[in-house]
Amino acid sequence: MINMNMKKLIATLFAIVFLTSACSVKNPSLAYGKKCMVEDEQVVYSYVWLFDSESGLKATKEQCSQIAE
């Protein structure tokens, strides 16, 4: 079982990582829902995407069909 202090530590670490990655994007936007992106013959997927709103999100739901089953 994870006690309350461990939950706070995990939440704090997640917040720190999320905020530092958000600062590296000039116009940050969030997208929710499973989306995939093909990079160097590998399919990368996530349910939460942080991206630059000017360049747009390159990940799409359609690219998820390339995941090997």
OpenMM code with the backbone's topology and positions (N, CA, C; nanometers):
from openmm import Vec3, app, unit

residues = "MET ILE ASN MET ASN MET LYS LYS LEU ILE ALA THR LEU PHE ALA ILE VAL PHE LEU THR SER ALA CYS SER VAL LYS ASN PRO SER LEU ALA TYR GLY LYS LYS CYS MET VAL GLU ASP GLU GLN VAL VAL TYR SER TYR VAL TRP LEU PHE ASP SER GLU SER GLY LEU LYS ALA THR LYS GLU GLN CYS SER GLN ILE ALA GLU".split()
positions = [
    Vec3(0.0827, -0.1182, 0.0000),
    Vec3(0.0000, 0.0000, 0.0000),
    Vec3(0.0877, 0.1254, 0.0000),
    Vec3(0.0420, 0.2240, -0.0714),
    Vec3(0.1130, 0.3512, -0.0751),
    Vec3(0.0498, 0.4428, 0.0295),
    Vec3(0.1322, 0.4929, 0.1199),
    Vec3(0.0781, 0.5820, 0.2224),
    Vec3(0.0611, 0.7237, 0.1674),
    Vec3(0.0046, 0.8115, 0.2473),
    Vec3(-0.0287, 0.9475, 0.2038),
    Vec3(0.0961, 1.0281, 0.1669),
    Vec3(0.2055, 1.0097, 0.2413),
    Vec3(0.3286, 1.0835, 0.2099),
    Vec3(0.3842, 1.0433, 0.0743),
    Vec3(0.3747, 0.9161, 0.0420),
    Vec3(0.4246, 0.8680, -0.0870),
    Vec3(0.3384, 0.9248, -0.2002),
    Vec3(0.2072, 0.9322, -0.1801),
    Vec3(0.1188, 0.9892, -0.2815),
    Vec3(0.1518, 1.1365, -0.3054),
    Vec3(0.1785, 1.2094, -0.1989),
    Vec3(0.2143, 1.3509, -0.2119),
    Vec3(0.3460, 1.3666, -0.2862),
    Vec3(0.4414, 1.2801, -0.2565),
    Vec3(0.5710, 1.2846, -0.3233),
    Vec3(0.5559, 1.2570, -0.4727),
    Vec3(0.4792, 1.1564, -0.5075),
    Vec3(0.4574, 1.1228, -0.6483),
    Vec3(0.3862, 1.2368, -0.7198),
    Vec3(0.2846, 1.2938, -0.6566),
    Vec3(0.2111, 1.4055, -0.7170),
    Vec3(0.3015, 1.5265, -0.7363),
    Vec3(0.3869, 1.5543, -0.6395),
    Vec3(0.4789, 1.6669, -0.6496),
    Vec3(0.5803, 1.6462, -0.7609),
    Vec3(0.6356, 1.5267, -0.7702),
    Vec3(0.7322, 1.4974, -0.8768),
    Vec3(0.6664, 1.5079, -1.0141),
    Vec3(0.5441, 1.4567, -1.0259),
    Vec3(0.4725, 1.4666, -1.1525),
    Vec3(0.4488, 1.6127, -1.1894),
    Vec3(0.4096, 1.6932, -1.0933),
    Vec3(0.3842, 1.8355, -1.1185),
    Vec3(0.5119, 1.9066, -1.1622),
    Vec3(0.6230, 1.8759, -1.0991),
    Vec3(0.7503, 1.9389, -1.1350),
    Vec3(0.7892, 1.9038, -1.2778),
    Vec3(0.7794, 1.7771, -1.3132),
    Vec3(0.8150, 1.7340, -1.4489),
    Vec3(0.7206, 1.7981, -1.5499),
    Vec3(0.5924, 1.8008, -1.5191),
    Vec3(0.4946, 1.8583, -1.6111),
    Vec3(0.5186, 2.0076, -1.6312),
    Vec3(0.5454, 2.0789, -1.5246),
    Vec3(0.5671, 2.2233, -1.5353),
    Vec3(0.6968, 2.2573, -1.6057),
    Vec3(0.8022, 2.1803, -1.5826),
    Vec3(0.9281, 2.2099, -1.6513),
    Vec3(0.9187, 2.1801, -1.7988),
    Vec3(0.8436, 2.0776, -1.8377),
    Vec3(0.8287, 2.0506, -1.9806),
    Vec3(0.7368, 2.1541, -2.0452),
    Vec3(0.6408, 2.2065, -1.9703),
    Vec3(0.5522, 2.3100, -2.0246),
    Vec3(0.6282, 2.4400, -2.0488),
    Vec3(0.7278, 2.4665, -1.9710),
    Vec3(0.8056, 2.5898, -1.9872),
    Vec3(0.8933, 2.5861, -2.1110),
    Vec3(0.9226, 2.4681, -2.1630),
    Vec3(1.0075, 2.4584, -2.2809),
    Vec3(0.9294, 2.4789, -2.4106),
    Vec3(0.7975, 2.4847, -2.4031),
    Vec3(0.7127, 2.5055, -2.5194),
    Vec3(0.6655, 2.6510, -2.5182),
    Vec3(0.6792, 2.7193, -2.6322),
    Vec3(0.6464, 2.8620, -2.6372),
    Vec3(0.4968, 2.8885, -2.6223),
    Vec3(0.4134, 2.8144, -2.6927),
    Vec3(0.2681, 2.8307, -2.6870),
    Vec3(0.2065, 2.6961, -2.6503),
    Vec3(0.2104, 2.6598, -2.5239),
    Vec3(0.1686, 2.5243, -2.4857),
    Vec3(0.0181, 2.5023, -2.4976),
    Vec3(-0.0165, 2.3818, -2.5387),
    Vec3(-0.1546, 2.3357, -2.5436),
    Vec3(-0.1570, 2.1913, -2.4972),
    Vec3(-0.2706, 2.1482, -2.4468),
    Vec3(-0.2883, 2.0111, -2.4020),
    Vec3(-0.3925, 1.9422, -2.4875),
    Vec3(-0.3694, 1.8150, -2.5147),
    Vec3(-0.4683, 1.7322, -2.5839),
    Vec3(-0.4858, 1.6049, -2.5023),
    Vec3(-0.6108, 1.5630, -2.4871),
    Vec3(-0.6420, 1.4424, -2.4114),
    Vec3(-0.6985, 1.3367, -2.5048),
    Vec3(-0.6806, 1.2121, -2.4684),
    Vec3(-0.7288, 1.1012, -2.5486),
    Vec3(-0.6123, 1.0302, -2.6141),
    Vec3(-0.6272, 0.9022, -2.6380),
    Vec3(-0.5170, 0.8240, -2.6945),
    Vec3(-0.4890, 0.8684, -2.8374),
    Vec3(-0.3647, 0.9090, -2.8593),
    Vec3(-0.3171, 0.9473, -2.9913),
    Vec3(-0.1791, 0.8869, -3.0096),
    Vec3(-0.1418, 0.8625, -3.1328),
    Vec3(-0.0141, 0.7979, -3.1622),
    Vec3(0.0638, 0.8801, -3.2639),
    Vec3(0.1952, 0.8604, -3.2629),
    Vec3(0.2829, 0.9294, -3.3552),
    Vec3(0.3939, 0.8322, -3.3932),
    Vec3(0.4261, 0.8252, -3.5207),
    Vec3(0.5315, 0.7359, -3.5694),
    Vec3(0.6624, 0.8119, -3.5701),
    Vec3(0.7627, 0.7571, -3.4999),
    Vec3(0.8971, 0.8156, -3.4947),
    Vec3(0.9991, 0.7058, -3.5215),
    Vec3(1.0753, 0.7200, -3.6270),
    Vec3(1.1822, 0.6249, -3.6597),
    Vec3(1.1338, 0.4807, -3.6541),
    Vec3(1.0263, 0.4517, -3.7257),
    Vec3(0.9680, 0.3180, -3.7362),
    Vec3(0.9140, 0.2643, -3.6032),
    Vec3(0.8949, 0.3498, -3.5053),
    Vec3(0.8343, 0.3110, -3.3787),
    Vec3(0.7099, 0.3966, -3.3574),
    Vec3(0.6086, 0.3351, -3.3004),
    Vec3(0.4858, 0.4083, -3.2713),
    Vec3(0.4875, 0.4498, -3.1246),
    Vec3(0.4753, 0.5793, -3.1009),
    Vec3(0.4732, 0.6351, -2.9664),
    Vec3(0.3298, 0.6756, -2.9382),
    Vec3(0.2767, 0.6377, -2.8202),
    Vec3(0.1400, 0.6764, -2.7880),
    Vec3(0.1314, 0.7309, -2.6469),
    Vec3(0.0274, 0.8135, -2.6268),
    Vec3(0.0035, 0.8722, -2.4962),
    Vec3(-0.1429, 0.9125, -2.4875),
    Vec3(-0.1913, 0.9303, -2.3660),
    Vec3(-0.3270, 0.9769, -2.3435),
    Vec3(-0.3315, 1.1266, -2.3136),
    Vec3(-0.2158, 1.1864, -2.2835),
    Vec3(-0.2040, 1.3299, -2.2583),
    Vec3(-0.0865, 1.3823, -2.3406),
    Vec3(-0.1131, 1.4814, -2.4242),
    Vec3(-0.0092, 1.5387, -2.5089),
    Vec3(0.0080, 1.6864, -2.4775),
    Vec3(0.1315, 1.7284, -2.4595),
    Vec3(0.1680, 1.8688, -2.4434),
    Vec3(0.2408, 1.9086, -2.5711),
    Vec3(0.1885, 2.0101, -2.6418),
    Vec3(0.2467, 2.0463, -2.7711),
    Vec3(0.2388, 2.1962, -2.7927),
    Vec3(0.3128, 2.2438, -2.8919),
    Vec3(0.3131, 2.3850, -2.9299),
    Vec3(0.1905, 2.4109, -3.0174),
    Vec3(0.1052, 2.5029, -2.9750),
    Vec3(-0.0199, 2.5263, -3.0476),
    Vec3(0.0022, 2.5874, -3.1857),
    Vec3(0.1141, 2.6547, -3.2070),
    Vec3(0.1414, 2.7124, -3.3393),
    Vec3(0.1789, 2.6059, -3.4414),
    Vec3(0.2590, 2.5082, -3.4007),
    Vec3(0.2994, 2.4035, -3.4949),
    Vec3(0.1979, 2.2905, -3.5012),
    Vec3(0.1125, 2.2786, -3.4010),
    Vec3(0.0076, 2.1770, -3.4027),
    Vec3(0.0558, 2.0425, -3.3493),
    Vec3(-0.0408, 1.9565, -3.3228),
    Vec3(-0.0131, 1.8225, -3.2716),
    Vec3(0.0034, 1.7274, -3.3886),
    Vec3(0.1161, 1.6586, -3.3941),
    Vec3(0.1439, 1.5671, -3.5040),
    Vec3(0.0867, 1.4282, -3.4794),
    Vec3(0.0523, 1.3988, -3.3554),
    Vec3(-0.0043, 1.2685, -3.3212),
    Vec3(-0.1530, 1.2656, -3.3563),
    Vec3(-0.1986, 1.1510, -3.4083),
    Vec3(-0.3391, 1.1346, -3.4444),
    Vec3(-0.3906, 0.9994, -3.3970),
    Vec3(-0.5220, 0.9854, -3.3925),
    Vec3(-0.5835, 0.8574, -3.3574),
    Vec3(-0.5593, 0.7543, -3.4673),
    Vec3(-0.5549, 0.7997, -3.5913),
    Vec3(-0.5390, 0.7086, -3.7049),
    Vec3(-0.4044, 0.6365, -3.7034),
    Vec3(-0.2999, 0.7028, -3.6535),
    Vec3(-0.1684, 0.6411, -3.6511),
    Vec3(-0.1605, 0.5281, -3.5484),
    Vec3(-0.2582, 0.5202, -3.4577),
    Vec3(-0.2599, 0.4131, -3.3577),
    Vec3(-0.2845, 0.2762, -3.4218),
    Vec3(-0.3373, 0.2743, -3.5426),
    Vec3(-0.3614, 0.1464, -3.6101),
    Vec3(-0.2306, 0.0768, -3.6477),
    Vec3(-0.1189, 0.1471, -3.6407),
    Vec3(0.0115, 0.0897, -3.6750),
    Vec3(0.0772, 0.0174, -3.5576),
    Vec3(0.0129, 0.0172, -3.4408),
    Vec3(0.0688, -0.0533, -3.3254),
    Vec3(0.0547, -0.2024, -3.3491),
    Vec3(0.1646, -0.2740, -3.3339),
    Vec3(0.1621, -0.4201, -3.3503),
    Vec3(0.0841, -0.4835, -3.2375),
    Vec3(0.0030, -0.5804, -3.2702),
    Vec3(-0.0768, -0.6468, -3.1675),
    Vec3(-0.0123, -0.7749, -3.1225),
] * unit.nanometer
topology = app.Topology()
chain = topology.addChain("A")
for resn in residues:
    res = topology.addResidue(resn, chain)
    for name in ("N", "CA", "C"):
        topology.addAtom(name, app.Element.getBySymbol(name[0]), res)
